[in-house]
């Protein structure tokens, strides 16, 4: 529509932008359960980069250190963040 006073265009009832918090949480959960970012994107009908952004946002909101000091028997670690050392060419 166009404003009669200022002649600018506007939307009287704009649609909400973005995806719901429920979809974002579902995407993060699907990735944590083993699906790739691309597979999650295909399953939910969104761009995989959006899934990556949502995952990174959740990651950035986590505390830097675990606050729960309860002893546990099982620990799950992502190997991408725990690799230490460097690869060397053993032929030389």
C-alpha positions in Angstrom: 0.0 0.0 0.0 1.0 3.6 -0.4 0.6 6.3 2.3 -1.5 9.1 1.1 0.4 11.6 3.2 4.1 10.8 2.5 3.7 8.7 -0.7 5.8 5.9 0.8 5.0 2.2 0.4 4.4 0.1 3.5 3.0 -3.3 4.5 -0.1 -3.0 6.7 0.2 -6.5 8.2 3.8 -7.8 7.7 4.4 -11.6 7.9 6.8 -12.8 10.7 10.4 -13.3 9.4 12.6 -16.3 10.0 11.9 -19.7 11.4 10.3 -20.7 14.6 12.3 -21.5 17.7 10.9 -25.0 17.6 12.3 -25.7 14.2 15.7 -24.3 15.2 15.7 -26.6 18.3 14.7 -29.6 16.2 17.5 -28.9 13.7 20.1 -28.7 16.5 18.7 -31.9 18.0 18.8 -33.8 14.7 22.4 -32.8 14.2 23.4 -33.8 17.7 21.8 -37.2 17.0 24.2 -37.7 14.0 22.6 -36.2 10.9 24.8 -33.9 8.8 24.0 -30.2 8.4 23.0 -30.9 4.8 20.8 -33.8 5.7 19.0 -31.8 8.4 18.5 -29.0 5.9 17.0 -31.4 3.4 14.7 -33.0 6.0 13.4 -29.6 7.3 13.3 -27.9 3.9 15.8 -25.1 4.9 19.2 -24.1 3.7 22.0 -26.1 5.4 23.9 -22.8 6.2 20.9 -21.8 8.3 21.2 -25.0 10.2 24.9 -24.3 10.8 24.1 -20.8 12.0 21.5 -22.1 14.4 24.0 -24.7 15.7 26.7 -22.1 16.2 24.3 -19.8 18.0 23.4 -22.6 20.5 27.1 -23.4 20.9 28.0 -19.8 21.6 25.3 -19.6 24.3 26.8 -22.5 26.3 28.9 -21.7 29.3 32.7 -22.0 28.9 32.9 -24.7 31.6 30.5 -27.4 32.7 29.0 -26.4 36.0 27.7 -29.8 37.0 30.3 -31.5 39.2 28.5 -34.8 39.6 30.8 -37.7 38.8 29.9 -39.7 35.7 30.9 -42.9 34.0 30.5 -41.8 30.3 31.9 -38.8 28.6 31.2 -37.9 24.9 33.8 -35.8 23.1 33.9 -34.5 19.6 37.1 -35.6 17.9 37.4 -32.5 15.8 38.1 -30.4 19.0 40.4 -32.9 20.7 43.0 -33.6 18.0 46.4 -32.7 19.4 49.7 -33.0 17.5 50.6 -32.9 13.9 50.8 -35.2 11.0 54.3 -36.0 9.7 55.5 -37.7 6.6 57.1 -41.0 7.9 58.8 -41.7 4.6 61.4 -39.0 5.3 
